[in-house]
Amino acid sequence: MTATAMPKTAHAGVRAQLTEELLSSYRTERRAIAVSKRYLPSRDAIVEILGLMLDLMYPGYFGRRDVSAEGLAKHVAARVDELEHAAIGDNLAIGDDPAVSGHGALS
């Protein structure tokens, strides 16, 4: 299978859109940026959370290497549970303070 290359101008448009979406998310969730260190998780928590996310995005490549097709649902459910506990354990549950964000944990 061959990939179709996007024209450079299309890449520029995608980059601009992604940049704007990230900036917009920073404006709507104030705890996601490093302006107030009070809401930032520890580096160890960030590393753990990113590792879990990589394992969810690429099961069998990151994290456990023995994931089978039959065990994939159980594996994904366990990683999601670990991700939730990692986020809550480091008080990273975005949305716990309605005055800041207006939504519930991990929503």
Backbone as a printed PyTorch tensor [residue, N CA C, xyz], in Angstrom:
tensor([[[  0.8380,  -1.1610,   0.0000],
         [  0.0000,   0.0000,   0.0000],
         [  0.8910,   1.2350,   0.0000]],

        [[  0.6010,   2.1810,  -0.8440],
         [  1.3880,   3.4020,  -0.8930],
         [  0.5730,   4.5570,  -0.3440]],

        [[  1.2580,   5.4440,   0.3700],
         [  0.5910,   6.6100,   0.9410],
         [  0.6000,   7.7390,  -0.0770]],

        [[ -0.4680,   8.4760,  -0.1090],
         [ -0.5570,   9.6340,  -0.9810],
         [ -0.0380,  10.8380,  -0.2290]],

        [[  0.9480,  11.5040,  -0.7980],
         [  1.5360,  12.6650,  -0.1450],
         [  0.6220,  13.8720,  -0.2870]],

        [[  0.4930,  14.6190,   0.8100],
         [ -0.2940,  15.8460,   0.7610],
         [  0.6040,  16.9670,   0.2450]],

        [[  0.0380,  17.8860,  -0.5340],
         [  0.8290,  19.0400,  -0.9650],
         [  1.2810,  19.8540,   0.2460]],

        [[  2.4320,  20.5280,   0.0990],
         [  2.9720,  21.3050,   1.2140],
         [  1.9830,  22.3450,   1.7180]],

        [[  1.1870,  22.9180,   0.8370],
         [  0.2060,  23.9140,   1.2810],
         [ -0.8620,  23.2740,   2.1540]],

        [[ -1.2100,  22.0270,   1.8720],
         [ -2.1780,  21.3310,   2.7100],
         [ -1.5960,  21.0740,   4.1000]],

        [[ -0.3080,  20.7200,   4.1520],
         [  0.3500,  20.5200,   5.4490],
         [  0.3200,  21.8150,   6.2620]],

        [[  0.5470,  22.9390,   5.6050],
         [  0.5370,  24.2260,   6.3000],
         [ -0.8410,  24.4910,   6.8850]],

        [[ -1.8890,  24.1600,   6.1500],
         [ -3.2440,  24.3550,   6.6510],
         [ -3.5520,  23.4650,   7.8340]],

        [[ -3.0980,  22.2290,   7.7820],
         [ -3.3050,  21.2910,   8.8800],
         [ -2.5420,  21.7670,  10.1130]],

        [[ -1.2970,  22.2120,   9.9220],
         [ -0.5080,  22.7250,  11.0460],
         [ -1.1740,  23.9440,  11.6690]],

        [[ -1.6690,  24.8520,  10.8420],
         [ -2.3330,  26.0530,  11.3570],
         [ -3.5830,  25.6890,  12.1420]],

        [[ -4.3600,  24.7410,  11.6330],
         [ -5.5730,  24.3170,  12.3260],
         [ -5.2350,  23.6510,  13.6560]],

        [[ -4.2380,  22.7650,  13.6540],
         [ -3.8220,  22.0930,  14.8840],
         [ -3.3260,  23.1060,  15.9090]],

        [[ -2.5380,  24.0700,  15.4570],
         [ -2.0310,  25.1090,  16.3490],
         [ -3.1770,  25.8720,  16.9880]],

        [[ -4.1510,  26.2710,  16.1940],
         [ -5.2920,  27.0280,  16.7190],
         [ -6.1240,  26.1910,  17.6880]],

        [[ -6.3140,  24.9120,  17.3820],
         [ -7.0770,  24.0410,  18.2830],
         [ -6.3610,  23.8690,  19.6230]],

        [[ -5.0310,  23.7250,  19.5930],
         [ -4.2740,  23.6270,  20.8400],
         [ -4.3800,  24.9170,  21.6500]],

        [[ -4.2070,  26.0610,  20.9890],
         [ -4.3070,  27.3380,  21.6890],
         [ -5.6960,  27.5280,  22.2780]],

        [[ -6.7100,  27.1350,  21.5510],
         [ -8.0810,  27.2310,  22.0430],
         [ -8.2810,  26.3620,  23.2760]],

        [[ -7.7150,  25.1470,  23.2590],
         [ -7.8580,  24.2710,  24.4230],
         [ -7.1330,  24.8510,  25.6310]],

        [[ -6.0150,  25.5360,  25.4180],
         [ -5.3000,  26.1600,  26.5270],
         [ -6.1570,  27.2690,  27.1490]],

        [[ -6.8690,  28.0080,  26.3050],
         [ -7.6980,  29.0970,  26.8160],
         [ -8.9030,  28.5730,  27.5910]],

        [[ -9.4420,  27.4280,  27.2050],
         [-10.6410,  26.9120,  27.8710],
         [-10.3210,  26.0710,  29.0970]],

        [[ -9.1290,  25.5200,  29.2090],
         [ -8.7440,  24.7180,  30.3770],
         [ -7.4760,  25.3080,  30.9510]],

        [[ -7.6480,  26.2280,  31.8670],
         [ -6.5130,  26.9790,  32.4050],
         [ -5.4840,  26.1100,  33.1080]],

        [[ -5.8850,  24.9530,  33.6360],
         [ -4.9300,  24.1050,  34.3420],
         [ -4.0330,  23.3290,  33.4000]],

        [[ -4.2580,  23.3980,  32.1000],
         [ -3.4630,  22.6500,  31.1420],
         [ -2.1700,  23.3750,  30.7800]],

        [[ -2.0170,  24.5910,  31.2140],
         [ -0.8020,  25.3370,  30.8960],
         [ -0.0370,  25.6380,  32.1810]],

        [[  1.2160,  25.9630,  32.0570],
         [  2.0990,  26.1240,  33.2140],
         [  2.0580,  27.5220,  33.8150]],

        [[  0.9330,  28.2030,  33.7290],
         [  0.8260,  29.5310,  34.3110],
         [  0.7330,  29.4260,  35.8280]],

        [[ -0.0100,  28.4680,  36.3100],
         [ -0.1610,  28.2560,  37.7420],
         [  0.3590,  26.8680,  38.0760]],

        [[  1.4800,  26.7820,  38.7140],
         [  2.1050,  25.5000,  39.0270],
         [  1.2420,  24.6560,  39.9670]],

        [[  0.2590,  25.2350,  40.6000],
         [ -0.5790,  24.5310,  41.5560],
         [ -1.2840,  23.3230,  40.9350]],

        [[ -1.6240,  23.3620,  39.6760],
         [ -2.3830,  22.2960,  39.0410],
         [ -1.5260,  21.3250,  38.2350]],

        [[ -0.2250,  21.5430,  38.1690],
         [  0.6140,  20.6880,  37.3430],
         [  0.9330,  19.3730,  38.0400]],

        [[  0.8420,  18.2700,  37.3040],
         [  1.2300,  16.9730,  37.8770],
         [  2.7520,  16.8720,  37.9410]],

        [[  3.2260,  15.8960,  38.6720],
         [  4.6730,  15.6750,  38.7550],
         [  5.1790,  15.1400,  37.4140]],

        [[  6.4650,  15.2670,  37.1800],
         [  7.0680,  14.7160,  35.9550],
         [  6.8580,  13.2090,  35.8810]],

        [[  7.0010,  12.5310,  37.0190],
         [  6.8000,  11.0760,  37.0380],
         [  5.3820,  10.7170,  36.5980]],

        [[  4.3980,  11.4900,  37.0680],
         [  3.0050,  11.2250,  36.6840],
         [  2.8140,  11.4440,  35.1860]],

        [[  3.4230,  12.4910,  34.6470],
         [  3.3070,  12.7650,  33.2140],
         [  3.9150,  11.6220,  32.4060]],

        [[  5.0850,  11.1500,  32.8110],
         [  5.7400,  10.0390,  32.1170],
         [  4.8630,   8.7900,  32.1680]],

        [[  4.2860,   8.5010,  33.3390],
         [  3.4090,   7.3390,  33.4790],
         [  2.1730,   7.4760,  32.5800]],

        [[  1.5560,   8.6340,  32.6040],
         [  0.3430,   8.8660,  31.8100],
         [  0.6460,   8.7760,  30.3160]],

        [[  1.7310,   9.3650,  29.8710],
         [  2.0840,   9.2920,  28.4530],
         [  2.4170,   7.8660,  28.0330]],

        [[  3.0640,   7.1120,  28.9150],
         [  3.3430,   5.7070,  28.6300],
         [  2.0600,   4.9110,  28.4530]],

        [[  1.0950,   5.1470,  29.3330],
         [ -0.1920,   4.4660,  29.2210],
         [ -0.9170,   4.8600,  27.9310]],

        [[ -0.8340,   6.1360,  27.5800],
         [ -1.4930,   6.5960,  26.3510],
         [ -0.8420,   5.9710,  25.1190]],

        [[  0.4900,   5.8680,  25.1160],
         [  1.1710,   5.2130,  24.0020],
         [  0.7570,   3.7490,  23.8940]],

        [[  0.6330,   3.0920,  25.0410],
         [  0.2020,   1.7010,  25.0550],
         [ -1.2200,   1.5690,  24.5110]],

        [[ -2.0770,   2.5430,  24.7970],
         [ -3.4390,   2.5220,  24.2570],
         [ -3.4530,   2.7960,  22.7510]],

        [[ -2.5930,   3.6740,  22.3070],
         [ -2.5600,   4.0210,  20.8810],
         [ -1.9030,   2.9310,  20.0480]],

        [[ -0.9140,   2.2520,  20.6240],
         [ -0.1590,   1.2280,  19.8950],
         [ -0.0260,  -0.0290,  20.7520]],

        [[ -1.1520,  -0.7200,  21.0060],
         [ -1.0800,  -1.9030,  21.8720],
         [ -0.1500,  -2.9710,  21.2940]],

        [[  0.6760,  -3.5170,  22.1560],
         [  1.6210,  -4.5440,  21.7350],
         [  2.9550,  -3.9820,  21.2860]],

        [[  3.0150,  -2.7010,  21.0060],
         [  4.2660,  -2.0690,  20.6010],
         [  4.9130,  -1.3890,  21.8000]],

        [[  4.1100,  -0.6140,  22.5300],
         [  4.5580,  -0.0150,  23.7870],
         [  3.9220,  -0.8180,  24.9110]],

        [[  4.5410,  -0.8150,  26.0740],
         [  3.9720,  -1.5540,  27.2050],
         [  4.1020,  -3.0470,  26.9820]],

        [[  3.0520,  -3.7800,  27.2950],
         [  3.0640,  -5.2450,  27.1450],
         [  3.1930,  -5.6270,  25.6810]],

        [[  4.0540,  -6.5700,  25.4030],
         [  4.2830,  -7.0090,  24.0220],
         [  3.5200,  -8.2810,  23.6870]],

        [[  2.8850,  -8.8880,  24.6780],
         [  2.2050, -10.1590,  24.4520],
         [  0.6880, -10.0030,  24.3000]],

        [[  0.2300,  -8.8640,  23.8030],
         [ -1.1980,  -8.6200,  23.6300],
         [ -1.6810,  -9.3990,  22.4060]],

        [[ -2.7260, -10.1990,  22.6120],
         [ -3.3060, -10.9710,  21.5050],
         [ -4.6170, -10.3210,  21.0720]],

        [[ -5.0970, -10.6920,  19.9110],
         [ -6.3770, -10.1870,  19.4310],
         [ -7.4900, -10.5490,  20.4090]],

        [[ -7.4110, -11.7530,  20.9780],
         [ -8.4300, -12.2100,  21.9170],
         [ -8.3800, -11.4130,  23.2290]],

        [[ -7.2130, -10.9950,  23.6260],
         [ -7.0560, -10.2880,  24.8910],
         [ -7.0430,  -8.7750,  24.7710]],

        [[ -7.2430,  -8.2590,  23.5620],
         [ -7.1280,  -6.8230,  23.3320],
         [ -8.1440,  -6.0160,  24.1480]],

        [[ -9.3950,  -6.4490,  24.1900],
         [-10.4200,  -5.7000,  24.9290],
         [-10.0650,  -5.6050,  26.4080]],

        [[ -9.6210,  -6.7070,  26.9870],
         [ -9.2340,  -6.7210,  28.3990],
         [ -8.0160,  -5.8210,  28.6270]],

        [[ -7.0610,  -5.8780,  27.7190],
         [ -5.8510,  -5.0530,  27.8060],
         [ -6.2090,  -3.5670,  27.7760]],

        [[ -7.0570,  -3.1790,  26.8260],
         [ -7.4350,  -1.7730,  26.6870],
         [ -8.2000,  -1.3070,  27.9240]],

        [[ -9.1360,  -2.1190,  28.4050],
         [ -9.8970,  -1.7540,  29.5990],
         [ -8.9700,  -1.5540,  30.8000]],

        [[ -7.9870,  -2.4310,  30.9480],
         [ -7.0410,  -2.3070,  32.0640],
         [ -6.2040,  -1.0420,  31.9460]],

        [[ -5.7490,  -0.7160,  30.7260],
         [ -4.9450,   0.5000,  30.5450],
         [ -5.7790,   1.7490,  30.8080]],

        [[ -7.0370,   1.7650,  30.3750],
         [ -7.9120,   2.9190,  30.6330],
         [ -8.0940,   3.0880,  32.1360]],

        [[ -8.2950,   1.9870,  32.8570],
         [ -8.4350,   2.0380,  34.3070],
         [ -7.1610,   2.5830,  34.9420]],

        [[ -6.0030,   2.0970,  34.4910],
         [ -4.7270,   2.5900,  35.0180],
         [ -4.5450,   4.0730,  34.7250]],

        [[ -4.9570,   4.4950,  33.5330],
         [ -4.8370,   5.9020,  33.1520],
         [ -5.6870,   6.7810,  34.0590]],

        [[ -6.9090,   6.3390,  34.3260],
         [ -7.7750,   7.1110,  35.2170],
         [ -7.1650,   7.2040,  36.6110]],

        [[ -6.6720,   6.0930,  37.1400],
         [ -6.0720,   6.1030,  38.4740],
         [ -4.7990,   6.9410,  38.5120]],

        [[ -4.0130,   6.9080,  37.4540],
         [ -2.7920,   7.7180,  37.4080],
         [ -3.1370,   9.2010,  37.4230]],

        [[ -4.1600,   9.5770,  36.6740],
         [ -4.5560,  10.9800,  36.6080],
         [ -5.1400,  11.4450,  37.9380]],

        [[ -6.0130,  10.6500,  38.5130],
         [ -6.6440,  11.0270,  39.7750],
         [ -5.6320,  10.9890,  40.9100]],

        [[ -4.7320,   9.9990,  40.8810],
         [ -3.7290,   9.8580,  41.9320],
         [ -2.8050,  11.0430,  42.0370]],

        [[ -2.6050,  11.7410,  40.9510],
         [ -1.7430,  12.9190,  40.9830],
         [ -2.5720,  14.1960,  40.9000]],

        [[ -3.8540,  14.0840,  41.2370],
         [ -4.7650,  15.2330,  41.2050],
         [ -4.7960,  15.8990,  39.8430]],

        [[ -4.7070,  15.0900,  38.8100],
         [ -4.7250,  15.6200,  37.4540],
         [ -6.1260,  15.5280,  36.8560]],

        [[ -7.0800,  15.0820,  37.6160],
         [ -8.4310,  14.8960,  37.0980],
         [ -8.9950,  16.2550,  36.7070]],

        [[ -8.7560,  16.6220,  35.4660],
         [ -9.2000,  17.9060,  34.9550],
         [-10.7040,  17.9980,  35.1330]],

        [[-11.1520,  19.0900,  35.6820],
         [-12.5740,  19.3050,  35.8170],
         [-13.0870,  19.1140,  37.2290]],

        [[-12.2480,  18.7470,  38.1890],
         [-12.7230,  18.5620,  39.5550],
         [-13.1290,  19.8810,  40.1970]],

        [[-12.6210,  20.9640,  39.7070],
         [-12.9680,  22.2800,  40.2450],
         [-13.8980,  22.9690,  39.2600]],

        [[-15.2190,  22.9390,  39.5010],
         [-16.1670,  23.5110,  38.5430],
         [-15.9110,  24.9900,  38.2730]],

        [[-15.3250,  25.6950,  39.2300],
         [-15.0430,  27.1110,  39.0140],
         [-13.9830,  27.3080,  37.9450]],

        [[-13.1440,  26.2700,  37.7270],
         [-12.0740,  26.3780,  36.7390],
         [-12.5290,  25.8800,  35.3710]],

        [[-13.1800,  24.7030,  35.3180],
         [-13.4630,  24.1390,  34.0130],
         [-14.9190,  23.8350,  33.7420]],

        [[-15.6910,  23.5180,  34.7440],
         [-17.0950,  23.2560,  34.5280],
         [-17.4660,  21.8530,  34.1330]],

        [[-16.5330,  20.8900,  34.1660],
         [-16.9030,  19.5110,  33.8930],
         [-16.2890,  18.5580,  34.8880]],

        [[-16.6980,  17.2840,  34.8020],
         [-16.2640,  16.2630,  35.7570],
         [-14.9180,  15.6720,  35.4170]],

        [[-14.4230,  14.8270,  36.2880],
         [-13.1030,  14.2020,  36.1260],
         [-13.0150,  13.4360,  34.8200]],

        [[-11.9190,  13.6560,  34.1200],
         [-11.5960,  12.9860,  32.8600],
         [-12.7130,  13.0750,  31.8240]],

        [[-13.4450,  14.1590,  31.8300],
         [-14.5000,  14.2880,  30.8180],
         [-14.0790,  15.2480,  29.7510]]])
